[in-house]
Amino acid sequence: METEKDTYKTILKPSEEVLYKEKGSKFFGYAFPVTSEEIIKEHLEDLKKQHYSARHWCYAWQLGKSYEHYRANDDGEPSNSAGMPIYGQLQSFDVTNILVVVVRYFGGTKLGVGGLIQAYKTTAQMALETCRIHTKTIDEIFFVQCEYPEMNTVMRILKDENIKIVNQKLELSCEFEISVRKKDADRIFELFENTYKVKIIKEEDKQE
């Protein structure tokens, strides 16, 4: 039985600028770590200012720890000749939360659709190859609540299971915000749920 994927790959720092040349055209490639469409928009605007005399700013991005959102944009190049080849490299490197942009300066000679696909694919690949790719775990957040007499029991479970405490409030009662790796989440939830006088709440169920 296949277990649900609970890791994802991403980059933590932007790539180096790369340059690919073909028949006079120049293709500058960039990869950026991103977490929202707002940040993507800012990077695209910055590159358009930096390369104001370029002809095309083609890109693809993938967002989400489960790789659930993506977009590819040809920016005026023939359909599927730029954005999809760039996106293909995001898939090939198996990465997410990344924007790859290829900026083209036209060199006077048309490359044809095949030539464009090869140029955009190669430039995207070169940009991603300059990056260090990190594997991160997908975690779930839970809130564990108890009174002071149960605190030792809760602390012992957290220590035994090597669970990360994100935040804790020790006021009239105790509350621990914990981060649990996705593959262990159901088991840990059940463990606390079955612990006497201890309450565990999923992040999405918590009412402020």
N, C-alpha and C positions, 0 to 999 in steps of 0.2 A: 504494500500500500504506500503510495507516494505521500510524504509528509508535506504540509503546507510550507511554502517558502517563508523564512523569517529573517532573511538578510537581503540587503540591496547594495549595489556598488555605485559610488559617486566620486566626485573630486572635491577637494577642500579649497584649492586655490586655482585661479585662472591659468590657462595654458600660456605658453610663450606664443608670440606671434609667429606664424609660419607663412612661407611664401612658395607658391607653386606657379611656374610659368609654362604657358603653352601657346605657341604661334603668336607671340606678342602680347597676349592677354596675361594679366597678373591676377592671381587669386590669393588673397590674404585670409588666413584661417585663424579663428579664435574659439576657445571653449571656456565657458564660465560656469561656476557653481551657482545655481539659482533655486529659489524655493517658492516663487510666486510669479504670476504673469506681470505684475507691477515691476518687479526687478528685471524681468526679461525686457520689458519696454524701455527701461532706463539704459540698459546695455546697448540696445539697438539704436537709441537716440544718440548715445555717446559715440558709437562707431560711425554714424551718419555725419556727425560733426567732424570727427577725425578724418574720415575719407569722403569729404564733401564733393569731390570731383569724380567719384567712382560711378559706375553704371548700374550695378546691382548689389544689393545687400541681402543675400539669400540665407535662410537659416532653418534650423529644426530644433525643437526642444522636447524634453521628456520630463514630466513632473510626477511626484508621488512615490512613496516608498514601495508601493505595489506596482509601479510603472503604469499607472492608470490613465494619465493624461499626456497627450502629445500633439504636436502640430508641426507641419512642414510648409514652408513658403518659398515659392519660386521667384518672387519679386520681379516679375516681368520676363524671366527666361521661359523658354518653351515648357509646356506642362510636364511636370514630373522629371525635369532634367536637372534640377538643382536641390530643391527641398527634400525630396524623397531619397536621393543618394546620400545626402547629409544624415537624414534620419536613419538610413540603413546602417551607418557607422555607429550611431548610438546603440542600435540593436546588436550590432556585431561586437561591440565592447561590453554589452550588457550593463549599461549605466543609466542612471536616472538623476533627476534634479540637476540637469545640465542643459545649457544652451550652446549650440555650435553655430557660429556665423561665418559665412565665406563672402568676402567682399571682392567683387570683380571690377577690374579696370579693363575695358575693351581694347584690344590691340590692333583692330582693323581687319582681322581675318576671322570669318565665322568658323566655329569649331564643329557645327552640326550637333544634333542631339546626342549622338554617341560620345562625341568629344567632350561635350559639356558634362554629361553624366560622369565620365571618367575624371574630369578635372575637379568637380565638386566633391566627388567621393574621396579622391586622393587627398585633397586639401583638408577635408574633415578628419580623415584618418591621421594625417600628419599632426594636426592640432591635438587630437586625443592622445597620440603617442608621446607627446611632450609632458602629459599629465601623470601624476601619481594617482592611481586609482585605489580607493579605500573601500573595504567591505564593512558595512555597518549592520547592526542587528535592528530588526523591527521590534519595538517594545510597546507594551500596553501599560497605561497608568491606572493604578487602583488607589483607593483611600481606605486605610484600615483605622477603625475607631474603637476605642476601649476606655475603660476607667483605669485609674492608677493601679489597683490590685492586679489587673491583667497585663500590665505593661511588660513585666519580666517574661511572660509567656510569649507575647508578641515579639519582643526583642530577640528571644532565643530562636524563634522560627526564622526571623529575618537573617540572623547570623548563620544558622544551619543551612539555609537555602541560598546564602550569599546574595541576598536581594538588596538592590540599590535604594537607599532612602533619598528621595528628591527634596523633600521638605518635611518638617515636623512641627506640630503645634502642641505644646504641653501647657494647657491652660486649666480649666475646670475638669476637662477630660483630655484624653490623648488622641491625636490624629496624626497618622503617618501617610504621606504621599509616597508611593513606591512605584518603581519602574521594573516591569517584569518582561523578560524576553517572550515573544509571542508564542513560541512552542511550549513554554512552561505555564502560560497564563491560566489555562483552565484548571490545571492541577493546583496551582497556588491559590487561585480564587476559592476552590473547593476546600482546601486546607484551612484557610481562615474562616470560611463559612461554617465549617464544622468545629471551630474552636469556641469553647464555652465563653459566653459574654463578650464576644468579639464580633464586630460588624465590618464587612468589606463591601465597598461600593465601586462600581466601574466609573471611569471618568465621565462617560456620556450620561450616566444616571444621576450624577451628583448635582444637586440644586444649590446654587449659591444663596 
